[in-house]
Amino acid sequence: MKILIIEDDDRTAAQVARALTEAGHVVDRAGDGRDGLFLATGGGHDVIVLDRMLPGLDGLAVLGALRGAGQSVPVLILSALAHVDERVRGLKAGGDDYLSKPFAAVELVARVEALGRRPAQAQARDRLVIADLDIDLRTRRVTRAGRAIDLRPQEYRLLEFLMRHDGQVVTRAMLYEGVWDFHFEPQTNVVEVHVSRLRQKIDRGFGRPLIRTHRGGGYSIGLTDDGPDDGVSDDGNPDGGDAAAGGDRD
């Protein structure tokens, strides 16, 4: 495999490069975040080993720029920040694995090779598909049955969140946190309004509906054979109503 190491500490970079080279891999190196991002966006690497704390651009900034540019190459984050919150932060930013310093070279090689064996998963990150509904995550283009669907930004985020939880019932609390970044439930029907608008665009005129309302539970997306959607939101109003306060918040 061809592996890019983005690490500003020469000793650590040399240790990683030596271990990977001895394992039969080809290695490129960058000593700061800006150079690393330049090499990474050039493509051609199977895995990136990325230091968390870098001069110029830190590791999370590099990772965010990569994912924002549609680069799905697997990334192993190296960091002396070993606390669980930092590991979670790195993974949520788009990292595929996280290895704390100091580390054993044999473990690093094993983790890099494991990431390199996941091409199907890397490709899957570029698209979300349920039945005939398709999201291209790189371009944010949404189609159903080959027909382009124009979504507002919040509608797109809502659809992506639902599709990433295919087969699950997604609660209001999950939507408020995952789509609106609220860590409480505001006194508004913003979720119902946006689901209603999304349903009009995704389901109207397309055979079987995909978005389902679960009374007292939340929403799900996908084809099912367990009966029709109840069509009623948790507050007792039809899901299609847009009149309540807060409904236009985007």
Backbone hydrogen bonds, N-H to C=O, Kabsch-Sander energy under -0.5 kcal/mol:
donor,donor_aa,acceptor,acceptor_aa,energy
3,I,1,M,-0.6
3,I,26,V,-3.2
4,L,47,V,-2.1
5,I,3,I,-0.5
5,I,28,D,-2.8
6,I,4,L,-0.5
6,I,49,V,-3.1
7,E,5,I,-0.7
7,E,30,A,-2.2
10,D,8,D,-0.7
13,A,9,D,-2.9
14,A,10,D,-2.6
15,Q,11,R,-2.1
16,V,12,T,-2.6
17,A,13,A,-2.8
18,R,14,A,-2.6
19,A,15,Q,-2.1
20,L,16,V,-2.3
21,T,17,A,-2.6
22,E,18,R,-2.6
23,A,19,A,-0.9
24,G,21,T,-1.9
25,H,20,L,-2.4
26,V,1,M,-2.8
28,D,3,I,-2.7
30,A,5,I,-2.3
33,G,55,P,-2.4
36,G,32,D,-2.3
37,L,33,G,-2.6
38,F,34,R,-2.1
39,L,35,D,-2.4
40,A,36,G,-2.7
41,T,37,L,-2.5
42,G,38,F,-0.6
42,G,39,L,-0.6
43,G,40,A,-1.6
46,D,2,K,-3.1
47,V,2,K,-1.1
48,I,74,P,-2.3
49,V,4,L,-3.2
50,L,48,I,-0.6
50,L,76,L,-3.1
51,D,6,I,-2.8
51,D,49,V,-0.5
52,R,78,L,-2.5
54,L,52,R,-0.7
57,L,55,P,-1.8
59,G,52,R,-2.3
60,L,52,R,-0.5
62,V,58,D,-2.3
63,L,59,G,-2.6
64,G,60,L,-2.6
65,A,61,A,-2.2
66,L,62,V,-2.3
67,R,63,L,-2.6
68,G,64,G,-2.3
69,A,65,A,-1.4
70,G,67,R,-1.5
71,Q,66,L,-2.5
72,S,70,G,-0.6
76,L,48,I,-3.0
77,I,75,V,-0.6
77,I,97,D,-2.6
78,L,50,L,-3.0
79,S,99,L,-1.7
82,A,80,A,-1.3
86,E,83,H,-0.7
87,R,83,H,-1.9
88,V,84,V,-2.7
89,R,85,D,-2.2
90,G,86,E,-2.3
91,L,87,R,-2.2
92,K,88,V,-2.7
93,A,89,R,-1.5
94,G,91,L,-1.2
95,G,90,G,-2.0
96,D,75,V,-2.4
97,D,75,V,-1.4
99,L,77,I,-3.2
101,K,79,S,-2.7
107,E,104,A,-0.5
108,L,104,A,-2.1
109,V,105,A,-2.5
110,A,106,V,-1.9
111,R,107,E,-2.5
112,V,108,L,-2.6
113,E,109,V,-2.6
114,A,110,A,-1.9
115,L,111,R,-2.1
116,G,112,V,-2.1
117,R,113,E,-0.7
117,R,114,A,-0.7
118,R,115,L,-1.6
122,A,118,R,-2.0
123,Q,119,P,-2.4
124,A,120,A,-2.1
125,R,121,Q,-1.3
126,D,123,Q,-1.7
127,R,124,A,-1.2
128,L,135,I,-2.0
130,I,133,L,-2.4
133,L,130,I,-2.8
134,D,143,T,-3.1
135,I,128,L,-2.8
136,D,141,R,-2.5
137,L,126,D,-2.4
137,L,135,I,-0.8
138,R,126,D,-0.7
140,R,136,D,-2.3
141,R,136,D,-0.8
142,V,149,I,-0.5
143,T,134,D,-2.5
144,R,147,R,-2.3
145,A,132,D,-2.4
147,R,144,R,-2.2
149,I,142,V,-2.9
151,L,149,I,-0.6
156,Y,152,R,-2.6
157,R,153,P,-2.2
158,L,154,Q,-2.2
159,L,155,E,-2.5
160,E,156,Y,-2.9
161,F,157,R,-2.2
162,L,158,L,-2.3
163,M,159,L,-2.7
164,R,160,E,-2.1
165,H,161,F,-0.6
165,H,162,L,-1.0
166,D,163,M,-1.2
167,G,221,I,-1.2
168,Q,165,H,-2.4
170,V,168,Q,-0.7
170,V,219,Y,-4.1
171,T,169,V,-0.6
175,L,171,T,-2.0
176,Y,172,R,-3.2
177,E,173,A,-2.0
178,G,174,M,-3.1
179,V,175,L,-2.6
180,W,175,L,-1.3
182,F,176,Y,-3.2
188,T,186,P,-2.0
189,N,245,A,-1.3
193,V,189,N,-2.4
194,H,190,V,-2.1
195,V,191,V,-2.6
196,S,192,E,-2.5
197,R,193,V,-2.3
198,L,194,H,-2.5
199,R,195,V,-2.9
200,Q,196,S,-2.0
201,K,197,R,-1.5
202,I,198,L,-2.9
203,D,199,R,-2.6
204,R,199,R,-1.1
206,F,203,D,-2.1
207,G,205,G,-0.5
212,R,220,S,-2.9
214,H,218,G,-3.4
215,R,213,T,-0.6
217,G,214,H,-2.7
218,G,214,H,-1.8
219,Y,170,V,-2.5
220,S,212,R,-2.0
222,G,210,L,-1.6
230,D,213,T,-1.0
233,S,237,N,-2.6
236,G,233,S,-2.1
239,D,231,G,-1.4
241,G,238,P,-1.9
247,G,244,A,-1.4
249,R,246,G,-1.5
